[in-house]
Amino acid sequence: MRVMHELSITQNIVALVSERAEGHRVTRVTIEIGKLNAIVPDAIQFCFGPCTKGTALEGAQLEIHEIAGRGRCRDCGRELKLTQPYGQCACGSFHIECISGDQMRIKEMEVA
């Protein structure tokens, strides 16, 4: 499993949550990862434990919610499912605007 990219992302998640926790122990972190970006959720999960050692997040549970890819045709306005960052609408247009699935965000955290 290649995890270099995800390792730095996980380190950033831990740093951001630690900062927001202001010294309190974090018991759970929930993040959202869009299916259209280049982030592998299993790799984030794999890196989370080692990245939290010695931090306010050590022992915390990580919940990952994957967000489906959705797009909107700029020509006809139709919404469509995307499995990659680009696509073609049923009307034939390739002018697709991504409306979900490319995000990565920390949704919530629970502190003790």
C-alpha positions as a LaTeX table, in Angstrom:
\begin{tabular}{lrrr}
\hline
Residue & $x$ (\AA) & $y$ (\AA) & $z$ (\AA) \\
\hline
Met1 & 0.00 & 0.00 & 0.00 \\
Arg2 & 1.41 & 3.40 & $-1.02$ \\
Val3 & 0.84 & 5.86 & 1.81 \\
Met4 & 3.28 & 8.77 & 1.40 \\
His5 & 0.62 & 11.21 & 0.15 \\
Glu6 & $-1.88$ & 10.04 & 2.77 \\
Leu7 & 0.73 & 10.18 & 5.53 \\
Ser8 & 1.21 & 13.93 & 5.09 \\
Ile9 & $-2.58$ & 14.44 & 4.86 \\
Thr10 & $-3.08$ & 12.45 & 8.07 \\
Gln11 & $-0.34$ & 14.44 & 9.83 \\
Asn12 & $-2.15$ & 17.65 & 8.83 \\
Ile13 & $-5.49$ & 16.30 & 10.11 \\
Val14 & $-3.90$ & 15.44 & 13.45 \\
Ala15 & $-2.22$ & 18.85 & 13.71 \\
Leu16 & $-5.45$ & 20.74 & 12.89 \\
Val17 & $-7.59$ & 18.72 & 15.29 \\
Ser18 & $-4.96$ & 18.97 & 18.06 \\
Glu19 & $-4.90$ & 22.75 & 17.65 \\
Arg20 & $-8.70$ & 22.99 & 17.86 \\
Ala21 & $-8.83$ & 20.63 & 20.86 \\
Glu22 & $-6.82$ & 23.17 & 22.90 \\
Gly23 & $-5.25$ & 20.52 & 25.13 \\
His24 & $-8.36$ & 18.38 & 25.60 \\
Arg25 & $-8.26$ & 14.68 & 24.80 \\
Val26 & $-9.93$ & 13.83 & 21.49 \\
Thr27 & $-11.93$ & 10.59 & 21.42 \\
Arg28 & $-13.34$ & 10.64 & 17.88 \\
Val29 & $-12.66$ & 12.41 & 14.58 \\
Thr30 & $-14.98$ & 12.28 & 11.59 \\
Ile31 & $-13.72$ & 13.24 & 8.14 \\
Glu32 & $-15.26$ & 13.31 & 4.67 \\
Ile33 & $-13.29$ & 12.22 & 1.64 \\
Gly34 & $-14.67$ & 12.65 & $-1.85$ \\
Lys35 & $-14.35$ & 9.69 & $-4.18$ \\
Leu36 & $-13.04$ & 11.92 & $-6.98$ \\
Asn37 & $-9.81$ & 13.02 & $-5.29$ \\
Ala38 & $-6.59$ & 11.04 & $-5.08$ \\
Ile39 & $-6.91$ & 10.18 & $-1.38$ \\
Val40 & $-7.19$ & 6.52 & $-0.37$ \\
Pro41 & $-9.37$ & 6.24 & 2.78 \\
Asp42 & $-7.79$ & 2.93 & 3.86 \\
Ala43 & $-4.36$ & 4.57 & 3.78 \\
Ile44 & $-5.60$ & 7.47 & 5.94 \\
Gln45 & $-7.00$ & 4.92 & 8.40 \\
Phe46 & $-3.69$ & 3.03 & 8.34 \\
Cys47 & $-1.67$ & 6.19 & 9.08 \\
Phe48 & $-3.99$ & 7.58 & 11.75 \\
Gly49 & $-2.80$ & 5.47 & 14.71 \\
Pro50 & 0.93 & 6.10 & 14.25 \\
Cys51 & 0.34 & 9.82 & 13.56 \\
Thr52 & $-1.62$ & 10.27 & 16.79 \\
Lys53 & 1.06 & 8.78 & 19.10 \\
Gly54 & 1.89 & 11.28 & 21.84 \\
Thr55 & $-0.87$ & 13.70 & 20.81 \\
Ala56 & $-4.30$ & 14.63 & 22.18 \\
Leu57 & $-5.73$ & 12.22 & 19.58 \\
Glu58 & $-3.89$ & 9.10 & 20.73 \\
Gly59 & $-6.46$ & 6.29 & 20.99 \\
Ala60 & $-9.14$ & 8.29 & 19.18 \\
Gln61 & $-11.51$ & 6.62 & 16.73 \\
Leu62 & $-11.38$ & 7.80 & 13.11 \\
Glu63 & $-14.59$ & 7.71 & 11.09 \\
Ile64 & $-14.31$ & 8.23 & 7.35 \\
His65 & $-17.33$ & 9.02 & 5.21 \\
Glu66 & $-16.84$ & 8.76 & 1.46 \\
Ile67 & $-18.71$ & 11.32 & $-0.62$ \\
Ala68 & $-19.96$ & 10.24 & $-4.05$ \\
Gly69 & $-19.00$ & 12.19 & $-7.14$ \\
Arg70 & $-21.75$ & 14.39 & $-8.60$ \\
Gly71 & $-21.61$ & 16.83 & $-11.47$ \\
Arg72 & $-23.85$ & 19.34 & $-13.18$ \\
Cys73 & $-23.89$ & 19.94 & $-16.93$ \\
Arg74 & $-23.15$ & 23.59 & $-17.66$ \\
Asp75 & $-25.11$ & 23.36 & $-20.91$ \\
Cys76 & $-28.39$ & 21.69 & $-19.92$ \\
Gly77 & $-28.27$ & 21.80 & $-16.10$ \\
Arg78 & $-28.73$ & 18.04 & $-15.64$ \\
Glu79 & $-27.03$ & 16.45 & $-12.61$ \\
Leu80 & $-25.08$ & 13.24 & $-13.09$ \\
Lys81 & $-23.04$ & 10.73 & $-11.13$ \\
Leu82 & $-19.28$ & 11.01 & $-11.64$ \\
Thr83 & $-16.75$ & 8.24 & $-11.11$ \\
Gln84 & $-13.86$ & 10.41 & $-12.28$ \\
Pro85 & $-13.27$ & 14.19 & $-12.18$ \\
Tyr86 & $-14.64$ & 14.61 & $-15.72$ \\
Gly87 & $-17.50$ & 13.17 & $-17.69$ \\
Gln88 & $-20.02$ & 13.52 & $-20.47$ \\
Cys89 & $-23.66$ & 14.45 & $-20.02$ \\
Ala90 & $-26.47$ & 12.58 & $-21.79$ \\
Cys91 & $-26.95$ & 15.75 & $-23.86$ \\
Gly92 & $-23.44$ & 15.19 & $-25.29$ \\
Ser93 & $-21.74$ & 18.04 & $-23.46$ \\
Phe94 & $-18.37$ & 17.67 & $-21.77$ \\
His95 & $-18.86$ & 20.93 & $-19.81$ \\
Ile96 & $-19.38$ & 19.28 & $-16.45$ \\
Glu97 & $-19.00$ & 21.17 & $-13.18$ \\
Cys98 & $-18.11$ & 19.03 & $-10.16$ \\
Ile99 & $-20.58$ & 19.72 & $-7.34$ \\
Ser100 & $-19.49$ & 17.01 & $-4.87$ \\
Gly101 & $-16.95$ & 14.27 & $-4.44$ \\
Asp102 & $-13.73$ & 16.27 & $-4.72$ \\
Gln103 & $-13.62$ & 17.48 & $-1.12$ \\
Met104 & $-11.66$ & 16.40 & 1.93 \\
Arg105 & $-12.70$ & 17.95 & 5.21 \\
Ile106 & $-12.71$ & 17.40 & 8.93 \\
Lys107 & $-16.42$ & 17.22 & 9.71 \\
Glu108 & $-16.38$ & 16.91 & 13.49 \\
Met109 & $-14.38$ & 15.92 & 16.53 \\
Glu110 & $-15.41$ & 14.68 & 19.95 \\
Val111 & $-13.45$ & 15.63 & 23.05 \\
Ala112 & $-13.43$ & 14.06 & 26.52 \\
\hline
\end{tabular}
